[in-house]
Amino acid sequence: MYGREVEKVLIPKEEIESIVKNLGKQISKDFAGEELIVVCILKGSCIFFSDLVREINLDVRLDFMTISSYGNGTSSSREVKIVKDLSEDIKGKNVLVVEDIIDSGRTIKRLKELLAEREPKCLKIVSMLDKPERREVEVDGDYCGKQIPDEFVIGYGLDYAQNYRNFKDICVLAPAVYQK
Ligand code: PRP
């Protein structure tokens, strides 16, 4: 189904669907009776976000943020900056940040600090994927779809050099692609 860029399918779309349904159920239960602002962190989480919000049975408002990491290439020196900010004020609101993956943890750690300064009522993180082996800072999501080993994954919003985000399955990128 895929070309030589895919080494193997890691999480097929049927499994993704079931993970997303379960996350939606859990989140709907935890915030029952409350309003929720659901924040998509562009671009990686756009597909997961679109599926997840439709599994959340609450009054939701959707908002979007673009984050960029600058630095000299090594992830420990990266600075996380807001490129596109939220359009809504989150003070006193329940906020759920949607990420595709937590890797080193630096993006989500900094994002939590930045958003906490705005005094939301509650700030939670949901990540489709988690690579605990890669963690450089102490941070965890509140909801996690699936922990995965340290492999380069693409599809379901995740890219390599901006490609492959539209694959329906989460796949492992063939090493030949990035060893070129
Ligand atoms: C990816 C991903 C997370 C971040 C995780 O974003 O979407 O935001 O990296 O990595 P970390 O835990 O090591 O900080 P990326 O900068 O690749 O942008 P994208 O969402 O546009 O793909």
Residues whose N, C-alpha, C, O or C-beta is under 5 A from the ligand:
A	BS01	PRP	I41 L42 K43 G44 S45 D100 I101 I102 D103 S104 G105 R106 T107 I108
